Amino acid sequence: MSFDSQLIHTCTIKPTASGTANVYNNVPKSFGTPVTGVRCRLVETREKVSSDEKQENVTQSVYMLLVKADVSALSEKAEISLVTLEDGSTITDKFEETELYVRRGRNSRHKTAMLKRIS
């Protein structure tokens, strides 16, 4: 079974763009031109429960996104949205990339990104 047959979803990826710092020396989030119709696979991998002084026992799902190695729009802190599943339904929530794993060998076939849902 080839890797291409595993990519059963499509998504829209907004790559991060460099911005200029404001008067407080903070760089606001800015995104480049979105790339639509990217073949991908979105998998819910695990849930983590966290607590802090404001909220107790917050459950957050962690997702994994697989794309082909030649997708250049998937960069650090990219935003993924409009994921279309194999049955034709669409997830309208937005996901933010937290980690990006890229294989650097000759046989590099895919990129893996860990996502969190930001709705």
N, C-alpha and C positions, 0 to 999 in steps of 0.2 A: 504494500500500500504506500503510495507516494505521499510526500508532505503536502503537496498541493491539494490532494483530495481531503485533507484534514481541515483546510481553511473553508469552513462552511458558512461563515458569517461575513457581513460587510460592515464597515464603519467609516466615520469621518474623523480625520485627525487634524487638529490645529497645532502646528509646530510653534514653539516659542520664538519670539523675535526679540532682538536686543532693544532696550529702551534707554532713555536718558534719565539720570537721577534728578529728583526734585530737590527743593530747598533743604529737605531733611536728609538728603543723601540716600534716599530709598528709591529703588528702581521699581516702578509699578509693573504689574503683569501685562504683557502685550503679546499678541499672537499674530502669526503670519497668515498667509492665504491658506484656507482649509483645503485639504485633499479629500475628496469624497469617493466613495465606492471602493475603498481599500479592502481587499480580501483578508480576513483575519479569523481568529477563533478566540472567543471570550469564555473563560472558565472561572467559576467561583471556586477558589482553592481552600479558604479557611475563614473562620470567624475569630475575632479577638475581642476580649472584654476588657475594658479599661475603666478606671475610676480616678477622679480628681476631686478637687475641692468644690467644683461647681456641679458635677454630675456623677452619679454612682452607677456602676454596672452598665456602661454603654457598650452595646454590641455593634461591632463594625465588621462588615464583610470585606475580605481581600480578594481581588480578582487578578487573573493572569491573562494577558493578551499575547497571542502569538501572531506574528506577521512574517512575510518573506524578508530575507536579508537585504534586498535591494530597495526597501521602503525607506527613503531618506527623511520623510516627514516625521518619523517617530524619533524624537530627540528628548533630551532631559526636560522634564516638567511639561510635556505636551498635554493637550486636552483631547480626550476621545469622547465622541458623542454619536448619537443616531446609529446605534448598533442594530442591524437587522439580523434576526435569527433565522435558522433554517426553515421554520414554518411560516415565515413572512411577517411575523410580529416584530415591532420595533421597540427597543428600550430607549426612551427619550431622556433618561438621566445622563448627566455628564460624569466622566471619570477623569481623575488626575493621576498622572504617572508619578509613582514614588521611587521606583527603581527601574533601571534599564540594564538588561544583560545582553551583551553582544558577543558572539563567537568570532574570534579573529583568525581562524584557520582557513586553509584553502577550501575546505568542504563546508563552509558556512552556508547554512540553508535557511536559518530563521533568526529573528530577534524575539526576545521575551521581555515583556514589561509587566511589572507589578502595579496594579491600579487600586485607587480607593474611590468610592462613589462620593461625589460632591453635590449631586442633585441640584 
